[in-house]
Amino acid sequence: MQNREKNMRNLMAGCSKVKITPPVGTPLDGNVRDRGCEGVHDDIYAKSLVLSDGEKEIAIVSCALCAIPKAMVEDVRKIVEKRCTIPKENILVCAFHTHSGPTTGAIFKEVNEDYLFSLPEKIALSICEAKQNIRKVEVKFGSGEENALPHNRRIKMKDGSLRMNWEDLSLDEIDAPAGPVDPEVGVVIIEELNGKPIATLINYTCHPAILAGDNFLVSEDYPSYTMRLIEKEKGGICLFTNGAAGNINHINIFDPDQRRGFYEAERLGTILGKKVLSIMGTAKPIPIEKLKMIREEIELPLRKIPISEIEKAKKLIEGKEVKKISMVDGLSDEVYAEQILTLSKIQEKSVLSEIQAISLGNIALASIPGELFVEYGLEIKKKSPFPHTFIIGYANDYVGYIPTSKAFEEGGYEVRTGIASKLDPGVGEFITKKALEILNKLKESSNES
């Protein structure tokens, strides 16, 4: 008992945020747009939390980006390891997938090279500053549900077809959403021993794509309003992490009056923020004797593209210049064709990525390197050996959509072959199984300490 209390007293943490807002003209990510950003609605940040138990240091950095390529993650890790001696394997770098952040090359290849060159330094700076701010802390945890935001964007129609909820759908032709949602709101609170908040880490599962292809202003989308509300009301720095949101967005097909744009981002972000505040009011301290982390590399097979599909793509764009036409949602057939031809030239049959799991007492965080479907996220949560498990998606890499086998049978946007959908149909089941294996190893190591 004395050792446990001693270890809890040794827990330290620091937090920092660094602005990563791109200059005007920088291409925006997540949706096809015909030009770069025209201004800044709200600044975007890399926010870092560094934890130490006196023996092990772990860093978690959440960036207001759509996706972070593996090479950039490795650059950040190398800088941090060299400058502030946190081991590379102990650093988790995630994006929370705003569709109004700068392109990073993970999805769209048109980038602002000068900005992109400076980005790893800025992200690393936020981690090193967080370490400089380290002090003794207490950790609290709470969770609840908020159902106002998430909707499964895959819609079953009465004729048996599968449509997306951003399409022009007739209500009398809709059968039902094709899958579940995950409304859980996970909240980890880091406080100084006098009760002063240092950081609040939120985990929630919903695409920050309320602002889409018709928006040309840089923004963190709805998480901006959530985080700013928490920082205003409670102090400290608020970090947002996204879950298994591959097939989850905010669009309610049964609400014909629902808007998009900044009004809706503020409305929904504020609803989520108020829920977080409510959860914080009942959060309980959690004992953390030792920080535990496991990171494993995984090999993910790429999808085999049929020759007929490649030939069809060639015919569609042969001799043509594919012009970028702004689209609120989705991609044009020409953009898909261009991406298929790009993928067809890849010689490798697989990509190397990673899964990382961190335990904070009885809470586990499991990183996934892409857009995991919510069904898999719920399965990991249900089968995890930890009482509370949260998926951190878009983490340490971006391998695109990770749909269910059922989704491949149904068809739809997320399974159509392209840069963001290039993995073999069996990858989702493999990643889910692997994540659970790692979580079980993590639990065993926690029990041994």
N, C-alpha and C positions, 0 to 999 in steps of 0.2 A: 504493500500500500504506500509506504514511504517513497519507494522508487518510482511508483506511478505518479505521485504528486510532484516529485522532483522533476520527472520528465516533462510533465505538463507545464511546470514553471519555466522550463528551458525552451519552450516553444516561442519562436520569434517570427516576425513577419514585417515586410515593408511593401509599399505600393507606390506606383508612379504612373503618370501618363505623359505621353509625348505626342504633339500634334503631327499628323501625317497628311494634312490636307494638300492635294495636288494643285498646281497652277491652272488657271483658265486655259482651255484648249486641250487638256488631257482627256483621252478617250475614257468613257465610263464602261463599267463591266456589267455582266448579267443579262443584258438585253442588247439586241442589235440597234445601233444608232448610226445615223449618217454623218455625224460630226461630234466633236469633242465637247466637254462641259463648257457652259457659258457663264458659270459663276458658282458661288458657294452659298448654299442655304444654311448649313451648319457644319462647323469644323469636324473633321474625323480624327480619331486618335488610336494609338497603340497603348493599351493599358496593361500594366504588369503587376503581378503579385509574386513575391518571393517569400518562401517559407523555409524555416530552418529549425531542426530539433537539436542543434548543437553538434551533430555529426553529419547529417545529410541536408543539402540545400536543394530545393525544387523551385523552378520558375514556371509560371503560367502567364502567357501573354495573349490577350485577345485584341485582334485588330479589326477596325471597321473597313474591311475589304471583302470582296466577293469570294476570292479564293487566293491561296498562297501556294505557289509551286514548290516542289521539294527542294530545288536548288536554292531558293531564297531562304527556306527554313535552315538549310545547312549553313548558309552564309551567316545568318543570325547566330546560330549556335557557336560557330567558330569564333566570331567576334566576342561573344559573351564569355566563352571559356577562357579566351586569352586575356580579356580586360578585367573580368571580375570573378574568374575561377569557379564558376558554376559548371559542373560537368555537362558536356553536350547532351548526353543521354537523359539528363534530368530536366531538360527544357521542353516545354510543350508550347507550340506556336499555333494559334488557331485564328481563322477569320470567322466573323459571324454572318457573312454572306449578304451584306447589303448590295442591292442591285444599283446603287448610286455612288459607288466608290470607284477608284481608278482601276483600269485594267492592269493586270500583273503578268500577263502572258500565259497564265494557267488555262484560260478558256479562249479569249480572243488574243490574237497575236499582235494587233496594232496597239502599241504602247508609247508612253512618253519615256524615252530611254534615260534621259537625264534624271527624271524623277525616280524611275525604277532603280537606278544605280544608287541613289541616296537612301532608299527605303530600308534596306537591312540595317544600316547604321542607326537610323532613327528607332527602329524596333528594338535593336540591341541596347540603345541608350535608355529606353524605358525600363528594361530589365536591370541594368546596372544601377540606375537611379533608385529603383525599388530596393535593391540590396543595400544601398547607402542609407536608406531610410529605415532599416530594420530595427525592431524593438520587441520587447516581451509583449505577448498578446494572449488573449483568450479567444477561442473559436466557438461560435454558436451556429445552430442550424435549424431551419424550419422548411416546411414544404406545404403546398396547398394546390388548388386547381383554379385555372382561369379558362373558361370555355368561350369567351367572347371573340378570341382571335383565330384559333386554328380550325381549318376546314380541310378535309381531304379533297385535293383538287382533281382527282380522277373520278369521273361520273359515269355510272352505268345508265344507259338509256333503255327504254322499254323494248326497243327493237333489237337489243342484245349488243349494240355497239358501245364503244368506250370513247367518251369525249372529255375535254378539259374544262374546268369551271370558268375559265376566262373567255370561252367561246360564247357565241350568241345562241343560247339554249332556250327552248320552249319548256316552261315548267310542266306542262301536261305530257311531255314526252320523256321526262326524267323518271328513272326508276329510283335510284338512291346513290349516295356516295359509294365508291368502290372499295373503301377501306376505312379504318379507324383514324382517330387523332390521339395525340398525347397532350392533355391539358395541364400536366404537372408543372408546377413552378418550384424549382429548387433554389434555396437561398442560403448561402454560406456567409456568415458575418465575422469579420476579423476586427476585434476591439483591443485597444490598449487595456491594461489591467485596471485603469480608472474608469473604464466604460466608454471611452472616446472611440468612435468608429475610425478604422483605418481603411477598410475595404469591404465592399459587398459584392459577392460573386453570384450572379444570376444564371440559371440554366432554364431555357424554355425552347419549345419546338414549334417554330413557324418561320417561313420565309420572310425576310425583310425585303419584300418586293411589292409593297404598297405603291411605292414610286417605281415606275417601270420605264419602258422604252420611249415614252413621251416626256420624260423628265430629263432636263439637261443641267441640273444643279447638283453639286456634290452634297451628299447627305448620308447620315447613318440610318435613315428611315425610322421606323417606329422605335427601335431600341434607344435612339437618341433621347426621345421624350421620357422613356422609362428611366434611363440612367440619370438624366438631369434632375428628375423629380426626386430620386433617392438621394443624390448628392446635395440637393437643396434642403431636403427635410432632415437628413441624418448626418450629413457631412461625410468626409472621406471620399474615396474614389470608387465608383461603381463599374464593374466589369460585366459585360453581357456575353454569354456563350450560347450557341445554338445547338439543338439536339439532332435527332434523326428526322430532319425536315424535308427530305427529298421529295415527298409527295404531299407536303402540307403548305398551304398558304392562307391568306386572310379572307378570301372571296366567299361570301355567303350567297349561294345561288338562289336561296329562298327570300332574299332581301333585295327587291328591285331598286330600292332607294339608296343602296350602299354606294359610297363614293370611293374614288381613289385620290391620289395626290396628298399634299401635306396636311390638309384638314383631317383626312382619315388616318394618316400616320400619327398625328397628334392625338386624335381621339382614342385609338386603340393602344398606342404607347402609354397614354395616361391611365387607361383602365388597367393595364398590366402593372404599371408603377404603383397604383393604389393597392393592388393585390399584394405586391411585394412588401409594401409598408405594413399591411395587415399581418402578413406572415412574420415580419421582423418583430412585431409586437408580442408574439408568442414563442419566438425562437428560444431554444434551450441550449445551454453549454454542452459541448461534446468533448470527452476526454481523448486526447491524441498523445499516445505514449511515444510513438515513433512514426516518422514519415516513411512511407513505403512507395516504391515505384518499380514497375517492370515495363520494359520496352522491348518489343520483338519485331524484327523485319518479316514482311510477308511478301510472297510472290503471287501476283494476280494475273491470270491468263487474259489476254486480249481476245476480243470477239473476232471470229473468222468472218470476213465480209464476202458474201457470194459474188462470183465473177459477174453474174447478171446484174447485181446492184451497182457494181463498178461501171459496167458498160452503160447502164441507164444514166448514171451520173455524168459520164463523159458526153453522151448525146445531148443532155440537157444544157450543158454549159460550154460545149465545144466551140471554140472560136469566139466566145463571148467574154466581155468583161463583166464580172459579177459586181454589180453596184450595191453598196450598202444602203438599204432602205430602212428607215426607222420603223420598228414594230413595237407596239405596246407590250405584246407577249409573243412567245414562240419564235420560230425561225422560218425563213422562206425556203421553198424547195431548192432554189439556186444556192443558198448558203449551205444547206445540207449536202448538196452535190459536191460543192467545193471541199467541204470537210471530209466527205467519204473518200475523195481522191487523195487528200492529204494523208488520211489514215492508211490507205491502201499501199502507200510507199514505205510505211514503217516495216523494218525488217524483223524487229524483235517480236517474239510471240507472247511476251509477258512484261509487266512492269513491277519494279521493286518498290514497296511502300512500307508502312509500319503501323502498328497499334501500340498505344501506350496507356498504361493504367496507373492511377495514383490513388492511394488511400489516405483519407484524413479521418482517423478513427473508424467509425462504422459507416463512413461515406466513401464511395468509390467514384472516380471519374474515369471514363473509358473513352479514349480518343479514337475517332474514325476518320480516315483520310479522304472523305468525300461526302456525297449526298445520300446517306443511308435512308432507305424507306422506313417509315414509322413502324411498320409491322415488325421489322427486325429490332428496332430500338426498344419496343415494348417487350419483345421476347428476351432481350438481354437484361432489361430491368427485372423482369419476372424471375428469370432463372439465376440471376447473380447471387452469390453467397453473401453479399453485403445487404444489410437492411435497406440502404438507400444507394442507388446507383444512377448516375447521370451520364448520358452520351454527350461528348463534346465532338460535334461534327466539324467538317472542313478543317481538320487539324493535321499539322505536320506535312501536308501534301494535299494535292487535289487530283483524284482519279476519276472524278465525274460522278454520275448517278450510279447508285447501287440498288437496283430494283429487286423485287421479289420474283420468283419463278412464275407466279401467277400473273404478274404484270406483263411479263414477256409474252405470255399466251394471249392476254387481252389486247396488247398493243398500246399506243398512246405516246405522248410527247417524250417521256423520260426513257423509253426503250428504243426510240428511233435512233439509228446509228449516226453518230456525230462526235465532235471533239469531247462533248460532255457525256457521251454515252458510248463507250468503246470497250467495256469489259465483258467477259464471258458471262452468260446468264447464271452460272452457278456461283459467281463470286459472292453474292449476298449471303448465301447459306454458309459459305466458307468463312467469311469475315465474322458472322455471328457466332459460329462455333469457336473460332479462334479467340474472339474477344472474351467469351465465357471461360475458355481454358486459361487465359491470362488472368482473369479476375479470380479464378479458383486458386491459381498459384499465389496471387497477391494475398488472398485471404489466409492461405496456409502460412505464408511468411509472416503475416501479422500475428497469427496465433503463436508462432514460435518466439516472438520477441518478449 
